[in-house]
Amino acid sequence: MTANELVNRCGILQSTLYRSLDVLGLAALLRERDKTNPSGGQTTYCKRAFDDVLISVEETGVFSVTVEYGSQTTDERIADIWLMIEDEL
């Protein structure tokens, strides 16, 4: 989905969405891919980066979160590596 599609579906402000997407990206829960439009410019598509999330709460009140990631294609792994490099620059 694109950011505009998410804004329309969730009914939130675009600025709120972008802040949330940044947080999800930093937590490695979201993948973003840029695609060049035939008319010029780029569109960013968002996709979840995990298969499952399990939240457990013990009787003591301690909780844990387990995130299960599926396998990535080679292209997705390379794109993620480049994104990490860009973040470091």
C-alpha positions as CSV (number, residue, x, y, z in Angstrom):
1,M,0.0,0.0,0.0
2,T,1.1,3.6,-0.5
3,A,1.0,6.2,2.2
4,N,-2.0,7.8,0.7
5,E,-3.9,4.5,0.6
6,L,-3.1,4.0,4.3
7,V,-4.2,7.5,5.2
8,N,-7.5,6.9,3.5
9,R,-8.0,3.5,5.0
10,C,-7.0,4.4,8.5
11,G,-8.6,7.9,8.6
12,I,-5.5,9.6,10.2
13,L,-3.5,12.6,9.3
14,Q,-0.7,12.1,6.8
15,S,1.9,13.5,9.3
16,T,0.7,11.0,11.9
17,L,1.0,8.2,9.4
18,Y,4.6,9.2,8.4
19,R,5.7,9.3,12.0
20,S,4.2,5.9,12.6
21,L,5.8,4.5,9.4
22,D,9.2,5.8,10.6
23,V,8.8,4.1,14.0
24,L,7.8,0.8,12.4
25,G,10.7,1.0,9.9
26,L,13.2,1.6,12.7
27,A,11.7,-1.4,14.6
28,A,12.2,-3.6,11.4
29,L,8.5,-4.2,11.2
30,L,7.9,-2.4,7.9
31,R,9.6,-2.5,4.5
32,E,9.4,0.4,2.2
33,R,10.1,0.1,-1.6
34,D,10.3,3.0,-4.0
35,K,9.0,2.5,-7.5
36,T,9.5,5.0,-10.3
37,N,6.3,6.2,-12.0
38,P,6.1,6.1,-15.8
39,S,5.2,9.8,-15.7
40,G,8.2,10.6,-13.5
41,G,8.6,10.8,-9.7
42,Q,8.5,8.0,-7.2
43,T,5.9,6.2,-5.2
44,T,6.8,4.5,-1.9
45,Y,5.0,1.2,-1.1
46,C,4.8,-0.1,2.4
47,K,4.7,-3.8,3.3
48,R,4.9,-5.5,6.7
49,A,8.2,-7.2,7.3
50,F,7.0,-9.9,9.7
51,D,4.8,-13.0,9.5
52,D,3.6,-13.1,13.1
53,V,3.7,-11.3,16.5
54,L,3.2,-13.2,19.7
55,I,2.7,-11.2,23.0
56,S,2.9,-13.3,26.2
57,V,2.0,-12.2,29.7
58,E,3.1,-14.2,32.7
59,E,1.2,-14.4,36.0
60,T,3.9,-12.1,37.5
61,G,3.0,-9.4,35.0
62,V,6.1,-9.8,32.9
63,F,5.4,-9.8,29.2
64,S,7.5,-10.7,26.2
65,V,7.1,-10.0,22.5
66,T,8.3,-12.4,19.8
67,V,8.3,-11.4,16.2
68,E,8.5,-14.1,13.5
69,Y,10.0,-13.0,10.2
70,G,9.5,-14.9,7.0
71,S,12.2,-15.5,4.5
72,Q,13.2,-12.6,2.3
73,T,14.0,-12.8,-1.4
74,T,17.6,-11.9,-2.4
75,D,16.3,-8.6,-3.8
76,E,14.6,-7.7,-0.5
77,R,17.7,-8.5,1.5
78,I,19.9,-6.4,-0.8
79,A,17.4,-3.5,-0.6
80,D,17.3,-3.7,3.2
81,I,21.2,-3.6,3.3
82,W,21.2,-0.5,1.1
83,L,18.6,1.1,3.4
84,M,20.8,0.5,6.4
85,I,23.8,1.9,4.6
86,E,21.9,5.0,3.7
87,D,20.8,5.5,7.3
88,E,24.5,5.4,8.4
89,L,25.5,8.1,5.9
